[in-house]
């Protein structure tokens, strides 16, 4: 029986024509069901992809948390603060390292007064200059494992 990798787990799949599917196919179906439940919702009978959301309240010098458990992780983070702040202390990360190559992260500001600054000169970010996020401003990043950087894909403000 051939083996395939699915969500970081290697599963053995039955050969074509094999009727004994056993636990391997059940495991694959369970993995797919869990993933799809977190990624999409049905509107009528049409599936729409979703970005899971997390709201993080930060102080000056804090970093955005990336969950160590991919099942609990969000790929859209709304950052709140009690005043205008800059993420990451000098010579530190403004965002925790990503978990897997290609992981995406959308960071969204929530206030026109309590803005969130993401400096371009911090470790593990590759940005096209500093970004200051006010209400509904966003930056879309992708974790690049070979360079160990969050790479800017786009921004909107």
Helices and strands as residue ranges (DSSP letters): E 3-6, E 9-12, H 22-39, E 40-43, E 46-49, E 53-57, E 76-80, E 85-87, E 104-109, E 116-118, E 125-126, E 131-133, E 138-144, E 149-156
